[in-house]
Amino acid sequence: MNFQFRTAPRVVCEPGAATRLGFYLSGLGISKPLLITDPGLMSINLVPPLIESMKEAGLDCTVFDGVAEDPPESVVHAAVELGRECDGVIAIGGGSSMDVAKVAAALLGGTQLLTEMYGVDQVKGARLPLVLVPTTAGTGSEVTPVAVITTGETTKAGVSSGVLLPDIAVLDVDLTLGLPARISAMTGIDAMVHAIEAFTSKIKKNPMSDMLAKESLRMMVDALPKVLRNGQEREARSAMLLGAHLAGQAFANAPVAAVHALAYPVGGHFHIPHGLSNSLVLPAVLRFNQPEAAHLYAELYDCLNANSQGSVADRSRAFIALMEGMIADSGLPTTLKDAGIPQDFLPTLAQDAMLQQRLLINNPREVAYDDALAIYQQAYAG
């Protein structure tokens, strides 16, 4: 069996690890870091104490806190301009902050333009030392070689290169304890989608990604209901953070497919958070894929249920029902109609989904325009 597996060379998973960022940064030779975060984390005082700890460690920290959800190119350029004199980059935040940091590190460490980096393996130069610290348990961006940037009113483009993998990923559960239930639900379902799609990925699925996908899904299916009942439950929060991380490692090597391909147009046109967009189309995509992926869904169900019984078809249907139940119990909208998507816009969404061929080729079942439209119609009606 031939495959490649790449991830961050060092992962630190420890409560309170973020308070020692000065130590980790100094170990990489960084003395003037560019810290990238968002205004929300600054306003709730999550990041300022970490900035002070870095300053106390002797680091001259430049702070860019202008990251917006689905960051546009202008945000990347603003961060790069601020960090011209910096010798390393650190992100503290969700996927958007980490995506901006990845690209900023590559732009500051090389000579390319951002527009020259879009696509697969188009980053030609080096990057500045990079440390990523997630504050949500969802994207797994701290161990993926991909950054997604908004390029227009409704369009996004990805930079996919091993150069974007960080030197260190720091997982500190203390940074996630205050997450609101709605964000916990959206990011949690997002991470589960990463695991599911990695496990069913058609082209690069491999034993290592399978192992990570199954273990991450097992952890998160158990932990998410506990987190939603009590957001201060440290053990469950730890499981969500590590589970999302393992799912990130899985889909970084066995890429995602139709759920993401159909979610992107929903998010792009209606500015719906990525995790919710995934959640809205997941059940319909699972049902569409079932003829080709039933044995894989059954295997996932087996790893979630020690007493699993029945035929492959029965266990596959049970897995889909389980995921539908997770979404329903999370309190998130369960249909495109509930999320405010107009029914007459579904054909446009289907047309845009067809542009995501880099993702659709990974799907276990081929998706044509009529298929995408039927999936959206099912996701609309529930």
Secondary structure, 3 states (H helix, E strand, C coil): CCCCCCCCCEEEECCCHHHHHHHHHHHCCCCCEEEECCHHHHHCCCCHHHHHHHHHCCCCCEEECCCCCCCEHHHHHHHHHHCCCCCEEEEEECHHHHHHHHHHHHHHHCCCCHHHCCEECCCCCCCCCEEEEECCCCCCHHHCCEEEEECCCCCEEEEECHHHCCCEEEECHHHHCCCCHHHHHHHHHHHHHHHHHHHHCCCCCCHHHHHHHHHHHHHHHHHHHHHHHCCCCHHHHHHHHHHHHHHHHHHHHCCCCHHHHHHHHHHHHHCCCHHHHHHHHHHHHHHHHHHHHHHHHHHHHHHHCCCCCCCHHHHHHHHHHHHHHHHHHHCCCCCCCCCCCCHHHHHHHHHHHCCCHHHHCCCCCCCCHHHHHHHHHHHHHC
